[in-house]
Amino acid sequence: MRSAVMAHIDELVRAASDGGGARDPLISQSWQRCMAEYRLDPAAPRRAYIHSQARLREHRDALDDLIRVARFGVEALYRQVSGLGYVLILADARGVAVDFIGDASRDGDLRRAGLYRGSDWNEHLAGTCAVGTCIATGEALSVHLDDHFAGDHIGLTCTAAPVYAADGTLAAVLDISALQAPAPKASQHLALQLVTSFAHRIETASLHNGFRREWILHLSRSPEFADIEPELALAVDAGGRILGFNSRARALIDRALHRPPGPSDLAHAGLGLRLDALFEASVDDLPRFTRAVPVERRVLRLRGGERFYALALEPAAPPAPAARPSAPPPPPDFADPALAATARQAARLFAAGVSLLIGGETGTGKEFFAKSLHRASGRAAKPFVAVNCAALPETLIESELFGHEAGAFTGAAAKGRTGLVQQADGGTLFLDEIGDMPLTAQTRLLRVLAEREVTALGATTPQAVDIRVIAATHRDLAALVREGRFREDLLYRLAGARFVLPPLRERTDLPVLVARLLAGRPGSPRLSAEAAAALARHSWPGNVRELVSVLDHGCALAEGPEIGLDDLPPTVLAGRADAAPAETASGGDDALAAALRRRAWNVSAVARDLGLDRSTVHRRMRRLGLVSPNHGG
């Protein structure tokens, strides 16, 4: 390997001195830039540079729309090439890998090679490489084995294609790479065709996503493919002005305007041009090119040039505004005066369309409170959909919330799935434990709340949704914002109004609450005077959830209609709770650590004590770095 690296360095030096070499022109020119402009030393090691999670998040957030639209294409491409040992990378225009799919069993090797999420493949940093050189030239290319500038990379084969934004600027680079490959560069010809084709599909899907309220015009040279997969696509507004295009349409416009080809950081000259300045048709003619017209009659000519078969897609209608009730509905009924006052105020705000954020200790009845608001509103006949954000696996939360198309990712349902957000259409979406939602899902949720539209994974067309949102948490979201674990803009969007539910120990309606909870049970059970007194003395660290468990225990042991003192759990009889103290917004993390120590690191017992799912406890343990001593550290 060392001799191969030395021979490679010698070739680089010769190429720099004689201004060329036997390589492809794109490769030779890149080598020249690396040595003459970037002053890179061919003998210096070029280890992979991988950005921190915080820095990567900035890059991902800036490209979030495209990542979401591209995901279906990225997954589909990976399924075609994964059996050949390739990994797939989507890099932004600055060369940072913002999305990645690869063989998890080879994570270590891939990370060391830089074929990983967060890796930086700028040409001035990594030398000649597919992503960096694609950014520098705007061209699709393969950088195969010792085409790479750096000796650390000469075992890799990398093939990349540019993905252009609708305004003609470079948005991203789609790359497939492998740790090893056959020596002939011709072995990568099919890889180059595939990555170029999928980059084109992503561009077109992104154009559709960004201009769904405008006319979209597809152009194809063949009538057989005019309605299936367009070669060229343009967005046109109601005034007939061109708002955007994919790169093949941009190249056509460049030729029509006699512009030199190539990428540009400036606004493209074709933007804002009238459609009839380029084609023998105006925006008023576009209805003649809709799908209802036979394809052979949909011929559109470039002025003085080619003819195409066109398909015009009409603008999507904006969602109808949700009707607001003329008068607030009656508030939910609570016997505790303070809670009743809170409910009255929350009900009026909820009816007015204000998003609510409900705080309070674990087990205080946040979901019950949200359901009561829903039942007292004009949405009572529509769905109430509750989502426990902490219980959903991080790998599935986006598909569960937003749904997915058939085959959108590995393991996706064969017929696709309607997401929970869309299931709540017309009704109420309750987001419990919102503080545990991953940042990627937070970004998508923010867009749903802002635009009242949801796009399933793998889909390009959004669906309008009419929802009211109630979020709940026992955590301090402001602190999570400061730590970079929760989006500040999402917090403001969710917290149109904030309420904190009182813990059970501070409520005055315990007897009424007990009576209501017992009323629907078989045999109409009741408490003895001694049992009622014991419940009144108890501090209820688990709040209403603990009360329900205590009554379940009492009903199961009672031999008649009366629940006696001996039918209650020992924690209540002792006048204290062995369960861990309830988590508060400021001390939940400390409470978890204390609960784990008290229960000898029995996660199942701690989950029961805190009223949480085991998966939630495990997730918080990982986040806090809590490791059971029973597992050897």
Salt bridges, closest charged atoms under 4 A:
GLU11 OE1 - ARG23 NH2 2.78
ASP24 OD2 - LYS185 NZ 2.73
GLU58 OE1 - ARG55 NH1 2.56
ASP61 OD2 - ARG487 NH1 3.79
ASP64 OD2 - ARG447 NH1 2.78
ASP65 OD1 - ARG68 NH2 3.15
ASP65 OD1 - ARG447 NH2 2.86
GLU75 OE2 - ARG71 NH2 3.25
ASP92 OD2 - HIS59 ND1 2.60
ASP99 OD2 - ARG71 NH1 2.66
ASP109 OD2 - ARG106 NH2 3.82
ASP109 OD1 - ARG112 NH2 2.48
ASP120 OD2 - HIS51 NE2 2.96
GLU123 OE1 - ARG33 NE 2.86
ASP146 OD1 - ARG23 NH1 2.91
ASP147 OD1 - ARG23 NH1 2.84
ASP147 OD2 - LYS185 NZ 2.77
ASP152 OD1 - ARG47 NH1 2.76
ASP227 OD1 - ARG298 NH1 2.90
GLU229 OE2 - ARG201 NE 3.12
GLU231 OE1 - ARG221 NH1 2.70
ASP254 OD1 - ARG259 NE 2.87
ASP254 OD1 - HIS268 NE2 2.64
ASP276 OD1 - ARG274 NE 3.34
ASP285 OD1 - ARG288 NE 3.87
GLU306 OE1 - ARG221 NE 3.01
GLU306 OE2 - ARG255 NH2 3.57
ASP333 OD2 - ARG516 NH2 3.01
GLU361 OE2 - ARG505 NH2 2.56
GLU367 OE2 - LYS371 NZ 3.67
GLU394 OE2 - ARG619 NE 3.93
GLU398 OE1 - ARG444 NH1 3.65
GLU400 OE2 - ARG417 NH1 2.87
GLU433 OE1 - HIS474 ND1 3.18
GLU433 OE1 - ARG620 NH2 3.31
ASP436 OD2 - ARG620 NH2 2.85
ASP436 OD1 - ARG623 NH1 3.48
GLU451 OE1 - ARG212 NH2 2.93
GLU453 OE1 - ARG212 NH2 2.73
GLU453 OE2 - ARG213 NH2 2.33
ASP466 OD1 - ARG379 NH2 2.72
GLU483 OE1 - ARG485 NH1 2.31
ASP489 OD2 - ARG487 NH2 2.81
ASP509 OD2 - ARG507 NH2 2.90
GLU546 OE2 - HIS538 NE2 2.85
ASP552 OD1 - ARG521 NH1 2.75
ASP578 OD1 - ARG576 NH1 2.06
GLU583 OE1 - HIS474 NE2 3.50
GLU583 OE1 - ARG620 NH1 3.15
ASP589 OD1 - ARG475 NH1 3.63
ASP589 OD1 - ARG623 NH2 3.83
ASP609 OD2 - ARG599 NE 2.62
